[in-house]
């Protein structure tokens, strides 16, 4: 499991053993290709109950099934996180890594190739948090349906696709 850290601490690099302790399976791995070193899955959930609020996923036939498996693992992780969890953490799962950032009762998570720079992953999550909080922060505690902010995920996926295509992440 992650070691407890303050918000200003750098993210903790976790191992497959730590992922297994959280109930995450390492997965089958992921072949490098056009999505190498990119952000493949982004999810936002309420910390108190793990309710998914928004999500976006890269669409590709080769990675589609693997991403469904990782999305399931992300949902399991959301249910295990709480107020005492580290605010920033990286969990390796095979050749992939989950990076998450908790702020104001919301968990922002991204899945990337394990080789993707953590600094960029957390910068992405901080930008995501700022945008999501500005648009929906006051409504987070009042929603009861999963993916209540799915439009944010769809809009964000379009922006992410254009950023990863141009290499500006």
Secondary structure as GFF3:
##gff-version 3
##sequence-region A 1 169
A	DSSP	alpha_helix	16	21	.	.	.	ID=ss1
A	DSSP	beta_strand	39	46	.	.	.	ID=ss2
A	DSSP	beta_strand	52	57	.	.	.	ID=ss3
A	DSSP	alpha_helix	61	80	.	.	.	ID=ss4
A	DSSP	beta_strand	88	93	.	.	.	ID=ss5
A	DSSP	beta_strand	96	103	.	.	.	ID=ss6
A	DSSP	beta_strand	106	113	.	.	.	ID=ss7
A	DSSP	alpha_helix	118	136	.	.	.	ID=ss8
A	DSSP	three_ten_helix	140	142	.	.	.	ID=ss9
A	DSSP	alpha_helix	150	166	.	.	.	ID=ss10
###
